Amino acid sequence: MGDTTPERNGADGPRVTVVVASRDRRAELERSLPRHEGPVILLDNGSADGSAEMARRRLAHVRVVELGRNLGAPARNPGVRLAGTPYVAFADDDSWWAEGALERAADVLDAHPRLAVLAGRVLVGPEGRPDPVCAEMAAGPLGTEPDLPGPSVLGFLACGAVVRREAYLAAGGFDKVVFFFGEEERLALDLAAAGWGLAYVETVVAHHHPSPARDPGGRRALAARNAVLTAVMRRPWPVVARAVSSAARGGPAGRRGIRDAVGRLPAALASRRTLPPWVEAARDSLERPGRRHDRPREAGSA
């Protein structure tokens, strides 16, 4: 893993950069970008609505990088590379971090040098409902390791995650095979396989106000496609078969997801490598209620 001692950005400079990837969401950015504390890097995925111009003109603390085309979730990667801080907090164009959350996250990461991903608590909408994923992470089915600040996880919500820049880049960041939606899983698995820790810390809070104008069927198809592709890249073949079977039972959206996965299979196969047994066992346990696989103590050495 290399030297995990974080270097501060100057004597009293910021420790966290917020990285936002967006495309044609100017109205949402006008509301969310001013709420971020510290430096912000906006990666514009080829917007045609003036998002980049608005941010550049109105928000001096935001560095705008125009990518010229839609790179999906991997658009965050150049933002992480450009960040001059040891930690990076992700945000969507419709999300932001609570006041003081990033300072708290940096303190936690400073104190836990094996922690690569801090998965925070995400509150949804004006009423601040906890995202259901947070309850699953807080339940801690993988246990809590002694050198981590909260329950271990093998997944996270990108808009509620703060990452150690060094670890993220070493793991390759988000990849273009999945492109968008569910992009967190492959990265989480690779970080765990490299010996890094991922943990849920409920005292670090992000707010997410998703637009009601969404395509549920399209998102289900994306979820099915990307579950199959992630399984192809990292899981045993029986698990891949299980993912395909599950998608096929998911109705038209699931079958569309399988069809959409076919064109990306060559790239998924080219990057295929199976996980260490203990990571696969832990991931498998999350799919099979009642089974628990604790991480061997020796596997956690870094």
C-alpha contacts under 8 A as a table, 3 or more apart, distances in Angstrom:
res1	aa1	res2	aa2	distance
1	M	4	T	7.29
1	M	167	A	7.42
1	M	194	A	7.13
1	M	195	G	7.40
1	M	196	W	7.69
1	M	302	A	6.39
4	T	113	P	5.66
4	T	114	R	7.08
4	T	166	E	7.85
5	T	110	D	7.74
5	T	113	P	6.48
6	P	86	P	5.77
6	P	110	D	6.66
6	P	113	P	7.90
7	E	85	T	7.68
7	E	86	P	6.15
8	R	11	A	6.68
8	R	12	D	7.45
8	R	13	G	6.68
8	R	14	P	7.17
8	R	15	R	5.75
8	R	85	T	6.70
8	R	86	P	6.74
9	N	12	D	7.20
9	N	13	G	4.88
9	N	14	P	5.79
9	N	15	R	6.07
9	N	84	G	6.66
9	N	85	T	5.60
9	N	86	P	7.66
10	G	13	G	4.86
10	G	14	P	7.80
14	P	17	T	7.51
14	P	38	G	6.51
14	P	39	P	7.63
14	P	85	T	6.76
15	R	85	T	5.04
15	R	86	P	5.96
15	R	87	Y	6.08
15	R	103	E	7.78
15	R	106	A	6.43
16	V	38	G	7.15
16	V	39	P	7.54
16	V	85	T	5.55
16	V	86	P	6.70
16	V	87	Y	4.77
16	V	88	V	5.23
16	V	89	A	6.55
16	V	102	L	6.65
16	V	103	E	7.73
16	V	106	A	6.85
17	T	38	G	6.55
17	T	39	P	5.17
17	T	40	V	5.73
17	T	41	I	7.33
17	T	83	A	6.18
17	T	84	G	7.52
17	T	85	T	6.19
17	T	87	Y	6.59
17	T	88	V	4.87
17	T	89	A	6.09
18	V	36	H	7.40
18	V	38	G	7.46
18	V	39	P	6.31
18	V	40	V	4.65
18	V	41	I	6.25
18	V	88	V	5.81
18	V	89	A	4.71
18	V	90	F	5.69
18	V	91	A	6.78
19	V	40	V	5.89
19	V	41	I	4.92
19	V	42	L	6.10
19	V	43	L	7.52
19	V	76	R	6.60
19	V	79	G	5.99
19	V	80	V	7.01
19	V	88	V	6.78
19	V	89	A	6.19
19	V	90	F	5.02
19	V	91	A	6.25
20	V	40	V	7.49
20	V	41	I	6.24
20	V	42	L	4.86
20	V	43	L	6.04
20	V	76	R	6.94
20	V	90	F	6.11
20	V	91	A	5.16
20	V	92	D	5.67
20	V	93	D	6.56
21	A	42	L	5.92
21	A	43	L	4.64
21	A	44	D	6.04
21	A	45	N	6.90
21	A	73	A	7.29
21	A	75	A	6.16
21	A	76	R	5.93
21	A	91	A	7.73
21	A	92	D	6.53
21	A	93	D	7.10
22	S	25	R	6.51
22	S	42	L	7.43
22	S	43	L	6.40
22	S	44	D	5.33
22	S	45	N	5.83
22	S	47	S	7.80
22	S	92	D	7.11
22	S	93	D	5.93
23	R	44	D	5.93
23	R	45	N	4.94
23	R	46	G	6.31
23	R	47	S	4.86
23	R	51	S	7.85
23	R	70	N	7.40
24	D	46	G	7.91
24	D	47	S	4.69
24	D	48	A	6.17
24	D	49	D	5.46
24	D	50	G	7.81
24	D	51	S	6.55
25	R	28	E	5.48
25	R	29	L	6.25
25	R	47	S	7.98
25	R	49	D	7.58
25	R	51	S	6.80
25	R	93	D	6.85
26	R	29	L	5.07
26	R	30	E	6.15
26	R	49	D	6.60
26	R	50	G	6.91
26	R	51	S	4.63
26	R	54	M	7.67
27	A	30	E	5.21
27	A	31	R	6.73
28	E	31	R	5.32
28	E	32	S	6.20
28	E	93	D	5.77
28	E	94	D	5.45
29	L	32	S	5.03
29	L	33	L	5.44
29	L	51	S	7.52
29	L	55	A	7.97
29	L	93	D	5.23
29	L	94	D	6.83
30	E	33	L	6.11
30	E	34	P	7.18
30	E	55	A	7.76
31	R	34	P	6.67
31	R	35	R	7.55
31	R	94	D	7.85
32	S	35	R	5.50
32	S	36	H	7.22
32	S	93	D	6.44
32	S	94	D	6.09
32	S	95	S	6.17
32	S	96	W	5.96
33	L	36	H	5.73
33	L	59	L	7.91
33	L	62	V	7.92
33	L	93	D	7.61
33	L	96	W	7.54
34	P	59	L	7.20
35	R	96	W	6.42
35	R	97	W	7.58
36	H	40	V	7.36
36	H	96	W	6.14
36	H	97	W	6.42
37	E	99	E	7.62
37	E	102	L	7.76
38	G	61	H	7.41
39	P	61	H	5.77
39	P	62	V	6.47
39	P	63	R	7.85
40	V	61	H	6.32
40	V	62	V	4.72
40	V	63	R	6.12
41	I	62	V	5.66
41	I	63	R	4.72
41	I	64	V	5.98
41	I	65	V	7.31
41	I	79	G	6.14
41	I	83	A	7.71
42	L	62	V	6.66
42	L	63	R	6.06
42	L	64	V	4.86
42	L	65	V	6.06
42	L	79	G	7.51
43	L	64	V	6.28
43	L	65	V	4.98
43	L	66	E	6.10
43	L	67	L	6.76
43	L	75	A	6.36
43	L	76	R	6.78
43	L	79	G	6.67
44	D	47	S	6.27
44	D	51	S	7.64
44	D	52	A	6.46
44	D	64	V	7.28
44	D	65	V	6.12
44	D	66	E	4.84
44	D	67	L	5.80
44	D	68	G	7.47
45	N	66	E	6.85
45	N	67	L	5.58
45	N	68	G	6.29
45	N	69	R	5.21
45	N	70	N	4.33
45	N	71	L	6.13
45	N	72	G	7.24
45	N	75	A	7.07
46	G	66	E	6.83
46	G	67	L	6.05
46	G	68	G	4.37
46	G	69	R	4.13
46	G	70	N	5.50
47	S	50	G	6.83
47	S	51	S	6.51
47	S	52	A	7.51
47	S	68	G	7.79
47	S	69	R	7.82
48	A	51	S	7.55
50	G	53	E	5.27
50	G	54	M	6.11
51	S	54	M	5.23
51	S	55	A	6.30
52	A	55	A	5.27
52	A	56	R	6.08
52	A	64	V	6.44
52	A	65	V	7.96
52	A	66	E	7.05
53	E	56	R	5.15
53	E	57	R	6.02
54	M	57	R	5.27
54	M	58	R	5.93
54	M	59	L	7.90
55	A	58	R	5.40
55	A	59	L	5.31
55	A	62	V	6.81
55	A	64	V	7.12
56	R	59	L	5.96
56	R	60	A	6.94
56	R	62	V	6.99
56	R	63	R	7.28
56	R	64	V	6.31
57	R	60	A	7.45
59	L	62	V	5.62
60	A	63	R	7.74
67	L	70	N	7.48
67	L	71	L	7.84
67	L	75	A	7.87
70	N	75	A	7.85
71	L	74	P	5.93
71	L	75	A	5.18
71	L	176	K	7.60
71	L	179	F	7.28
72	G	75	A	5.76
72	G	176	K	7.53
72	G	179	F	5.17
72	G	180	F	5.37
73	A	76	R	6.08
73	A	174	F	6.32
73	A	175	D	7.53
73	A	176	K	7.67
73	A	179	F	5.61
73	A	180	F	5.11
73	A	181	F	7.81
73	A	183	E	6.98
74	P	77	N	5.40
74	P	173	G	7.17
74	P	174	F	4.89
74	P	175	D	5.62
74	P	176	K	6.16
74	P	179	F	6.63
75	A	78	P	6.42
75	A	79	G	7.33
76	R	79	G	5.13
76	R	80	V	6.35
76	R	174	F	7.60
77	N	80	V	5.18
77	N	81	R	6.34
77	N	169	L	7.83
77	N	173	G	5.96
77	N	174	F	6.84
78	P	81	R	4.94
78	P	82	L	6.12
79	G	82	L	5.10
79	G	83	A	6.19
80	V	83	A	5.14
80	V	88	V	6.70
80	V	165	R	6.66
80	V	169	L	7.68
81	R	165	R	7.98
81	R	169	L	7.48
83	A	88	V	7.36
85	T	88	V	7.12
85	T	165	R	7.73
86	P	164	R	6.20
86	P	165	R	5.52
86	P	166	E	7.23
87	Y	106	A	7.11
87	Y	162	V	6.73
87	Y	163	V	5.64
87	Y	164	R	4.70
87	Y	165	R	5.18
88	V	162	V	5.52
88	V	163	V	5.30
88	V	164	R	6.51
88	V	165	R	6.09
89	A	102	L	7.58
89	A	159	C	7.99
89	A	160	G	7.76
89	A	161	A	5.94
89	A	162	V	4.11
89	A	163	V	6.31
90	F	158	A	6.02
90	F	159	C	5.28
90	F	160	G	6.79
90	F	161	A	5.94
90	F	162	V	6.36
91	A	94	D	7.80
91	A	95	S	5.68
91	A	96	W	6.00
91	A	97	W	7.74
91	A	158	A	7.08
91	A	159	C	4.38
91	A	160	G	6.98
92	D	95	S	5.10
92	D	96	W	7.45
92	D	159	C	5.57
94	D	208	H	6.04
94	D	209	H	5.51
94	D	210	P	5.91
94	D	211	S	7.63
95	S	159	C	6.76
95	S	206	A	7.15
95	S	207	H	5.44
95	S	208	H	4.25
95	S	209	H	6.04
95	S	210	P	7.74
96	W	159	C	7.96
96	W	206	A	5.79
96	W	207	H	5.38
96	W	208	H	6.70
97	W	101	A	6.17
97	W	102	L	7.16
97	W	160	G	7.98
97	W	205	V	6.28
97	W	206	A	4.21
97	W	207	H	5.97
98	A	101	A	5.33
98	A	102	L	7.99
98	A	204	V	7.94
98	A	205	V	5.62
98	A	206	A	5.42
98	A	207	H	6.66
99	E	102	L	7.81
100	G	103	E	5.46
100	G	104	R	6.31
101	A	104	R	5.12
101	A	105	A	6.10
101	A	203	T	7.90
101	A	204	V	5.13
101	A	205	V	5.92
101	A	206	A	7.59
102	L	105	A	4.85
102	L	106	A	6.11
102	L	204	V	7.44
103	E	106	A	5.15
103	E	107	D	6.33
104	R	107	D	5.15
104	R	108	V	6.36
104	R	204	V	6.67
105	A	108	V	5.11
105	A	109	L	6.19
105	A	118	L	7.34
105	A	162	V	7.14
105	A	204	V	6.25
106	A	109	L	5.05
106	A	110	D	5.96
107	D	110	D	5.07
107	D	111	A	6.24
108	V	111	A	5.16
108	V	112	H	6.25
108	V	149	P	7.23
109	L	112	H	5.12
109	L	113	P	6.34
109	L	115	L	6.30
109	L	116	A	7.96
109	L	118	L	7.66
109	L	164	R	7.67
110	D	113	P	6.22
112	H	115	L	5.58
112	H	147	D	6.58
112	H	148	L	6.23
112	H	149	P	7.20
113	P	116	A	7.98
114	R	147	D	7.51
114	R	148	L	7.54
114	R	195	G	7.99
114	R	196	W	5.51
114	R	197	G	5.64
114	R	302	A	7.71
115	L	118	L	7.04
115	L	148	L	6.56
115	L	164	R	7.42
115	L	196	W	6.10
115	L	197	G	4.57
115	L	198	L	5.81
115	L	199	A	7.30
116	A	163	V	5.51
116	A	164	R	4.91
116	A	167	A	5.92
116	A	168	Y	7.31
116	A	191	L	7.41
116	A	196	W	5.75
116	A	197	G	5.63
116	A	198	L	5.84
117	V	161	A	6.54
117	V	162	V	5.87
117	V	163	V	4.54
117	V	164	R	6.51
117	V	197	G	6.93
117	V	198	L	4.73
117	V	199	A	6.50
118	L	161	A	5.62
118	L	162	V	5.16
118	L	163	V	6.26
118	L	198	L	6.18
118	L	199	A	5.48
118	L	200	Y	6.03
118	L	201	V	6.51
119	A	156	F	5.83
119	A	157	L	7.11
119	A	160	G	5.96
119	A	161	A	4.64
119	A	162	V	6.67
119	A	198	L	7.40
119	A	199	A	5.99
119	A	200	Y	4.62
119	A	201	V	6.05
119	A	202	E	7.96
120	G	160	G	5.15
120	G	161	A	5.86
120	G	162	V	7.74
120	G	200	Y	5.96
120	G	201	V	5.26
120	G	202	E	5.49
120	G	203	T	7.16
120	G	204	V	4.96
120	G	205	V	5.54
120	G	206	A	6.80
121	R	130	P	7.08
121	R	131	D	7.71
121	R	134	C	5.99
121	R	160	G	6.64
121	R	200	Y	7.75
121	R	201	V	6.95
121	R	202	E	4.85
121	R	203	T	7.04
121	R	204	V	6.12
121	R	205	V	4.84
121	R	206	A	6.23
122	V	130	P	5.82
122	V	131	D	5.69
122	V	134	C	6.97
122	V	159	C	8.00
122	V	160	G	5.86
122	V	205	V	5.90
122	V	206	A	4.86
122	V	207	H	5.69
122	V	208	H	6.66
123	L	128	G	4.62
123	L	129	R	5.14
123	L	130	P	4.47
123	L	131	D	5.94
123	L	205	V	7.29
123	L	206	A	6.24
123	L	207	H	4.90
123	L	208	H	6.05
124	V	127	E	7.10
124	V	128	G	4.94
124	V	129	R	4.96
124	V	130	P	6.00
124	V	131	D	6.07
124	V	207	H	6.05
124	V	208	H	4.85
124	V	209	H	5.75
124	V	210	P	7.59
125	G	128	G	5.36
125	G	129	R	6.71
125	G	207	H	7.45
125	G	208	H	6.10
125	G	209	H	4.54
125	G	210	P	7.05
126	P	209	H	7.10
128	G	207	H	7.44
130	P	134	C	6.62
130	P	135	A	7.77
131	D	134	C	5.57
131	D	135	A	7.49
132	P	135	A	5.48
132	P	136	E	6.83
133	V	136	E	5.13
133	V	137	M	6.33
134	C	137	M	5.07
134	C	138	A	5.99
135	A	138	A	5.03
135	A	139	A	6.15
136	E	139	A	5.30
136	E	140	G	7.18
137	M	140	G	5.60
137	M	141	P	7.78
137	M	151	P	6.99
137	M	152	S	7.86
137	M	153	V	6.42
137	M	200	Y	6.24
138	A	151	P	6.48
138	A	200	Y	6.64
138	A	202	E	7.70
139	A	151	P	7.68
140	G	143	G	5.18
140	G	144	T	6.95
140	G	151	P	4.90
140	G	152	S	6.49
140	G	153	V	7.43
141	P	286	L	7.35
141	P	292	R	6.97
142	L	151	P	7.09
142	L	152	S	5.74
142	L	153	V	6.78
142	L	282	A	6.95
142	L	292	R	6.84
142	L	293	H	6.77
142	L	294	D	6.21
143	G	151	P	5.71
143	G	152	S	5.99
143	G	294	D	6.82
144	T	148	L	6.95
144	T	149	P	7.97
144	T	150	G	5.92
144	T	151	P	4.37
144	T	152	S	5.42
145	E	148	L	5.48
145	E	150	G	7.76
145	E	151	P	7.29
145	E	152	S	6.82
146	P	149	P	7.95
148	L	151	P	7.67
148	L	152	S	7.63
148	L	197	G	6.97
148	L	198	L	7.84
148	L	199	A	6.63
149	P	199	A	6.67
149	P	200	Y	7.66
149	P	201	V	6.74
150	G	199	A	5.29
150	G	200	Y	5.27
150	G	201	V	5.52
151	P	199	A	5.31
151	P	200	Y	5.47
151	P	201	V	7.70
152	S	197	G	7.24
152	S	198	L	5.66
152	S	199	A	4.43
152	S	200	Y	6.56
153	V	156	F	7.37
153	V	198	L	5.57
153	V	199	A	5.39
153	V	200	Y	6.70
154	L	185	E	7.05
154	L	188	A	5.50
154	L	189	L	6.30
154	L	192	A	7.53
154	L	198	L	6.86
154	L	283	R	7.00
155	G	184	E	6.22
155	G	185	E	5.32
155	G	188	A	5.61
155	G	189	L	7.84
156	F	160	G	7.50
156	F	161	A	6.88
156	F	184	E	6.29
156	F	185	E	7.53
156	F	188	A	7.73
157	L	160	G	5.32
157	L	161	A	6.30
157	L	184	E	7.02
158	A	161	A	5.18
158	A	184	E	6.63
159	C	206	A	7.51
159	C	208	H	7.70
160	G	205	V	7.43
160	G	206	A	5.65
163	V	167	A	7.65
163	V	168	Y	6.63
164	R	167	A	5.50
164	R	168	Y	6.20
165	R	168	Y	5.17
165	R	169	L	6.19
166	E	169	L	5.48
166	E	170	A	6.20
167	A	170	A	5.12
167	A	171	A	6.20
167	A	191	L	7.28
167	A	196	W	7.68
168	Y	171	A	5.28
168	Y	172	G	6.47
168	Y	173	G	5.35
168	Y	191	L	7.74
169	L	172	G	5.07
169	L	173	G	5.55
170	A	173	G	7.63
171	A	187	L	6.81
171	A	190	D	6.28
171	A	191	L	6.20
172	G	175	D	7.33
172	G	187	L	7.77
173	G	187	L	6.47
174	F	179	F	7.79
174	F	183	E	6.31
174	F	184	E	7.22
174	F	186	R	7.94
174	F	187	L	6.41
175	D	178	V	6.23
175	D	179	F	6.25
175	D	183	E	7.42
176	K	179	F	4.39
177	V	229	L	7.43
177	V	264	R	6.43
177	V	267	A	6.39
177	V	268	A	6.22
178	V	181	F	7.41
178	V	182	G	7.51
178	V	183	E	5.92
178	V	226	N	5.55
178	V	229	L	6.76
178	V	230	T	7.26
179	F	183	E	6.83
180	F	183	E	5.79
180	F	222	L	7.98
181	F	219	R	7.81
181	F	222	L	6.60
181	F	223	A	6.59
181	F	226	N	7.38
182	G	185	E	6.33
182	G	223	A	6.56
182	G	226	N	6.53
182	G	227	A	7.57
183	E	186	R	6.60
183	E	187	L	7.35
183	E	226	N	7.75
184	E	187	L	5.47
184	E	188	A	6.12
185	E	188	A	5.06
185	E	189	L	6.17
185	E	230	T	7.43
186	R	189	L	5.20
186	R	190	D	6.22
186	R	230	T	6.08
186	R	233	M	7.97
186	R	234	R	7.44
187	L	190	D	5.16
187	L	191	L	6.15
188	A	191	L	5.22
188	A	192	A	6.25
188	A	198	L	7.58
189	L	192	A	5.20
189	L	193	A	6.10
189	L	275	L	7.62
189	L	279	V	7.28
190	D	193	A	4.96
190	D	194	A	6.23
190	D	275	L	7.79
191	L	194	A	5.14
191	L	195	G	6.59
191	L	196	W	5.39
191	L	197	G	7.38
192	A	195	G	5.19
192	A	196	W	5.12
192	A	197	G	6.15
192	A	198	L	7.34
192	A	279	V	6.86
193	A	196	W	7.37
193	A	275	L	6.44
193	A	276	P	6.21
193	A	279	V	6.35
195	G	299	A	7.23
195	G	300	G	5.80
195	G	301	S	6.87
195	G	302	A	5.93
196	W	300	G	7.84
196	W	302	A	7.63
201	V	204	V	6.00
202	E	205	V	6.77
211	S	214	R	6.88
215	D	218	G	5.25
215	D	219	R	6.20
216	P	219	R	5.13
216	P	220	R	6.19
217	G	220	R	5.12
217	G	221	A	6.26
217	G	253	A	5.77
218	G	221	A	5.08
218	G	222	L	6.23
218	G	253	A	6.93
219	R	222	L	4.96
219	R	223	A	6.06
220	R	223	A	4.98
220	R	224	A	6.19
220	R	253	A	5.83
220	R	254	G	6.75
220	R	257	G	7.79
221	A	224	A	5.16
221	A	225	R	6.09
221	A	253	A	4.55
221	A	254	G	5.32
221	A	255	R	7.57
221	A	256	R	5.84
221	A	257	G	4.35
222	L	225	R	5.05
222	L	226	N	6.00
222	L	257	G	5.94
223	A	226	N	5.32
223	A	227	A	6.01
223	A	257	G	7.37
224	A	227	A	5.21
224	A	228	V	6.37
224	A	243	A	7.95
224	A	247	A	5.44
224	A	253	A	7.80
224	A	254	G	5.51
224	A	257	G	4.98
224	A	258	I	6.84
225	R	228	V	5.39
225	R	229	L	6.30
225	R	247	A	7.94
225	R	254	G	7.65
225	R	256	R	7.90
225	R	257	G	4.13
225	R	258	I	5.56
225	R	259	R	7.90
225	R	260	D	6.28
225	R	261	A	5.10
226	N	229	L	4.88
226	N	230	T	5.88
226	N	257	G	7.82
226	N	261	A	7.33
227	A	230	T	5.29
227	A	231	A	6.14
227	A	243	A	6.58
228	V	231	A	5.16
228	V	232	V	6.23
228	V	240	V	6.33
228	V	243	A	5.48
228	V	244	V	6.11
228	V	258	I	7.45
228	V	261	A	7.10
229	L	232	V	5.04
229	L	233	M	6.27
229	L	261	A	6.53
229	L	264	R	7.65
229	L	265	L	7.03
229	L	268	A	6.20
230	T	233	M	5.10
230	T	234	R	6.27
230	T	235	R	7.59
230	T	268	A	7.72
231	A	234	R	5.39
231	A	235	R	4.73
231	A	236	P	7.50
231	A	239	V	6.73
231	A	240	V	5.21
231	A	243	A	7.22
232	V	235	R	6.07
232	V	236	P	7.78
232	V	237	W	7.40
232	V	240	V	5.88
232	V	265	L	7.96
232	V	268	A	6.29
232	V	269	L	6.60
232	V	272	R	6.59
233	M	268	A	5.35
233	M	269	L	6.21
233	M	271	S	5.99
233	M	272	R	4.06
233	M	273	R	6.22
233	M	274	T	7.39
234	R	272	R	5.83
234	R	273	R	5.42
234	R	274	T	4.64
234	R	275	L	6.03
235	R	239	V	6.12
235	R	240	V	6.64
235	R	273	R	8.00
235	R	274	T	5.66
235	R	275	L	6.82
235	R	280	E	7.28
236	P	239	V	5.42
236	P	240	V	6.54
236	P	274	T	6.72
237	W	240	V	4.87
237	W	241	A	6.25
238	P	241	A	5.04
238	P	242	R	6.20
239	V	242	R	4.88
239	V	243	A	6.19
240	V	243	A	5.06
240	V	244	V	6.32
241	A	244	V	5.15
241	A	245	S	6.12
242	R	245	S	5.05
242	R	246	S	6.06
243	A	246	S	5.11
243	A	247	A	6.19
244	V	247	A	5.12
244	V	248	A	6.14
244	V	258	I	6.90
245	S	248	A	5.06
245	S	249	R	6.37
246	S	249	R	5.23
246	S	250	G	6.48
246	S	254	G	7.94
247	A	250	G	5.01
247	A	251	G	7.75
247	A	254	G	4.42
247	A	255	R	6.22
247	A	257	G	7.11
247	A	258	I	6.79
248	A	251	G	6.56
248	A	254	G	5.49
248	A	255	R	5.14
248	A	258	I	7.36
249	R	254	G	6.88
249	R	255	R	7.84
250	G	253	A	6.45
250	G	254	G	4.47
250	G	255	R	6.94
251	G	254	G	5.39
251	G	255	R	6.28
252	P	255	R	5.16
252	P	256	R	6.02
253	A	256	R	5.04
253	A	257	G	6.18
254	G	257	G	4.93
254	G	258	I	6.46
255	R	258	I	5.10
255	R	259	R	6.38
256	R	259	R	5.07
256	R	260	D	6.09
257	G	260	D	5.06
257	G	261	A	6.12
258	I	261	A	5.08
258	I	262	V	6.64
259	R	262	V	5.49
259	R	263	G	7.77
260	D	263	G	6.23
260	D	264	R	7.52
261	A	264	R	5.35
261	A	265	L	6.25
262	V	265	L	5.22
263	G	266	P	7.30
264	R	267	A	5.61
264	R	268	A	6.30
265	L	268	A	4.90
265	L	269	L	5.96
266	P	269	L	5.17
266	P	270	A	6.11
267	A	270	A	5.04
267	A	271	S	6.50
268	A	271	S	5.39
268	A	272	R	6.19
269	L	272	R	4.96
275	L	279	V	6.13
275	L	280	E	5.75
276	P	279	V	5.46
276	P	280	E	6.31
277	P	280	E	5.12
277	P	281	A	6.00
278	W	281	A	4.98
278	W	282	A	6.14
278	W	293	H	7.78
278	W	295	R	6.37
278	W	296	P	7.44
279	V	282	A	5.08
279	V	283	R	6.13
279	V	295	R	7.81
280	E	283	R	5.07
280	E	284	D	5.90
281	A	284	D	5.02
281	A	285	S	6.09
281	A	293	H	6.18
282	A	285	S	5.12
282	A	286	L	6.76
282	A	292	R	7.36
282	A	293	H	5.21
282	A	294	D	7.07
282	A	295	R	7.46
283	R	286	L	5.42
283	R	287	E	7.10
284	D	287	E	5.33
284	D	288	R	6.50
285	S	288	R	5.05
285	S	289	P	6.80
285	S	290	G	7.89
285	S	291	R	5.37
285	S	292	R	5.66
285	S	293	H	6.33
286	L	289	P	6.61
286	L	291	R	7.90
288	R	291	R	6.01
295	R	299	A	6.95
295	R	300	G	7.44
296	P	299	A	5.36
296	P	300	G	7.00
297	R	300	G	5.60
297	R	301	S	7.53
298	E	301	S	5.80
